[in-house]
Amino acid sequence: VGGLTKLTSAGTSSESSQGGSEASQGSPPATASQAPKGDPLLTAFVESAAIETFFLWHKYKAENSKTQSVGSLQPLNGDSVDGGEQNPQTQLKSGTIPPDFLRQMFYTLADYRDILFRKNDIVIGNTGSDSTKDEMSQREEKIKGAIQTFFQNGDKKTAGVSSQTGQTPDKWWNQNAKHIWHGMICALTHKTETPGDVDEKVKKAFFGDKGTSNEPIETYKYDQVKLKEEVNGAKTNESPTLLSEFVKRPTYF
């Protein structure tokens, strides 16, 4: 919630739209470009969700990349030597987000929707010690207050942005959820070893040959991406769930 916490000290001022590097050291710096200019609340959401996705991916790679024993054959392209599953980064370079991680991304976006609608215990439930939970609880309450102020007063403090009369969380989410999601996809193009650098192969795989669009390939667009449901590793007969519907589910189901 690095970007979101800026709202607690700066209201909805232009300070909220500054680069995400201040929010979390070592995070990808370019994700703010995914947010349309003029909406600091959206910029904060895009930055925070992208930063969280970046670190979740870093952790996922570390936990799921197969380690090669000393003296074993290790291919240069990152594929497994026995023809088995590719490692996470290789899958990413081929334009595929591993299903387990895609599921994490679905839940992450759903969490941010819950934050917008000021539901309880979204951040708190994901923390460790009691002291950390207390701190995160205080931050979450400040974020909720800032969001409420934004929708009550409009964005009156930012020069050049008109008051958003009649704007509601529902309308705001319907307009902007895709930008938050596409920023999360953008975060995956940054190298975990050197976050300031973009992996051009991954960028090409997800954003096309030129890689200039803020929208990813059809498979991973907000209104197209689907999650195939599984139970204990076994596929069900249910149709894949669209992300736009998944985020509306209760937190636990």
N, C-alpha and C positions, 0 to 999 in steps of 0.2 A: 504493500500500500504506500510505497515511497512517494509517488506522485500525488496521491490523494491527500496525504498529510500536509502537503503544501497549502491546501485550501484552508486548513485550520489556522494558519498564521497569516495568510495573505488574502483571505476571503476568496472572491472570484476575480482577483486582479490579474494583470498580465504576467505577474511573476509566476503564476501557475503554469504558463505555457513554455517556460524555459526548458532546456534539454534535460533528459532524464538522468544524466550522469551524476547530478547532484543527489538524486534520490538513492542511488545505490552504486557504489564504486565498483567498476568492472562490468557494468551492465552495458548492453548495446546502446550507443548514443543516437542512432538515427531513427528510432521508432516513432519519435514525435511527428515526423513528416507524414505519418499515416493519418493524423488527425487534421480535419479541415480547419483552416485558420478562423479565429474569431470566437471560439468556444473553449474557454480555459477548463471548464468542467470535463469536456470531452478529451482534451489534451491530457488531463490528469488521469482519466480512466485508461486511455490508450497507453500512456507511458507505464502506468502501474501494472496493467495486465501483460504488457510486453516484457517488462523486467521480470515479473514472476514466471512467465513462460520460459524465458532464457535460463533462469536458474533451475527450474524444474527439468529442463532438457539436459542441462549440465549434469544434474544428479542422475537422471535416467540413463544417460550414456555411460556414466561411471559404473552403474549397477548392472547394466545389461550388455556391455561390450565384453566379449569373450577374451579372456587373457590367454596368451599363448605360452606354453611351457618352454623353458630354455632349450634351444636346439631344435625346436619344431619348425616346420615350414610355415612361414608367414607371408601370404601374398601381398604384393605392393598395393593392390586396389582395395584392400580392406575386406574382401569377400572371405568367407570361411573356406578352409582348405578341404573340408569333407563334403562340400556341396550342400551343407545345411543352411540354416538361416543366416542372412546377412547381418552384419552388425548395424546398430542404429544409424550411424552416420552414413553408411553406404546406402541404406534404405532412403535416407533423406536426399542424398545426391541423385537418386533415381526418381525422385518426385513422389515418394511415399512416406507418410507419417506412420510410424509403427502403431498398430491398433490400440495397444495398451496406453501409449502416450497420447494418442488422439482422444481417448476417453478422459485422460487427465485434463486435457485442454477444454473439453466440453464442460467438465465440472468446474474448472477455473472460471470460464465465462459465466456459468450459472451463478457462481459465488458473487461475481461483480454485479450481476443483475440484482441479487439479493441485497447487496450493499446499497445500490441505488434506491431500492424500495424500503431501506432501513429495517430489514429483518434482523433479528438478534443472532449473536453468537456465530457469525460467519468467520470473522478473523479469529475470535477467541478460541473456537473449537480446534483450530489448527496449530495452536501454540503449545509450548511445553510446560514449564514451571508455573507455579501460582503467581510469582512476581511478574513473569512475562505476560501472563493472562491479564493481570491487573493493568499493566501498562497498555496492552493492546486494547483492552476494554475502554480505557480512557481515550485512546486515539480514535477508536471506532465511533464513540459518542460524538467526538468533535467533527469527524467526517460527516456523520449523519446530520449534525446541526448545520454544517456548511452546505450540504446538499439541499436541505430544507430551505435555507435562506436563498439559495440560488433560484429555486422554483417559486418562492413567494415574491421575491423582489425583482427577478430578472437580473440580467448581467449589467447593472447600471454603473459599475465601477471601472469597466474596461472601455477605454476610448475607442470610438468607431464601431461599437457593437450596440445594436438597438435593444431595447428592453424586450424580453421574451414573454410578452403578455399572453396568457392562455396556455403557456407551456406546462405540461404535466410529465411526471416520470414515465408514464406509458408512452406518450408521444415521443419523448426524448429517446427512450430506448428503441422504439420502432425506427426512428430516424438514424440512430447512431450505433446500434449493436454491431452492424457489419464493419464499421470502422475499427471498433475495438478488436473484433476477431481478426481482421486483416492485419492489424498491428501485431497480433500474437503470431501470425504466420511469418510476418517480416522478421520477428525476433529470432526465428529458427535459422535465418540466413546468416546470422553473425557467428563467427568462430568462438567456441567456448574457451579456447586457449588464449586468443587475442580478441576480445569483444569489439574492439574498434574496427576490426577487419571483417569484410563480408566474404563468405565462401561463394565465389562466382558460380560454381556448379550447382549449388543448392538454389541460389537466386534464380538461375536460368530455369531450373526444374520447376520452380513454383510460380515464377512471374514471367516466364516466356523468354524468348531469345534476347529481346532488348531490355527487359527487366525494368521498364520505366513506369509501368502501371502500378497503382496502389492496390489493385485487385489481383489476387492469385488466380491460378488456373481454375477452370470450371469445377473440378473435383472438390476443391477446398474453399470455394466461395461460401460466404455465410448462408446464402439461401439454397445451396446445393449440397454441402457437406453432410454426410450421414454417418451414423454410428451403428455398426452391426452388433446387435445384442447377443451376449453369450452367457450361459449359466455353467459355472465350473468348467470353463474351457470348451463347452459344447455349444454349437450354434442352435438357436431356437428357430421356430417357424415364423416368428414375427418379422414384419417388414422392418428394414433399417430405419432408425429414428433420425429425422432431420434435426440439426442443431437448433434451429429456430423454435422447434417444439420442445426439445430436450430442456432448454433453459427455463421453461415455464413449469417444469415438474417440481413437486415438493422437494425440500432438501434431502429427505430420506424417503425411499420408496422401495 
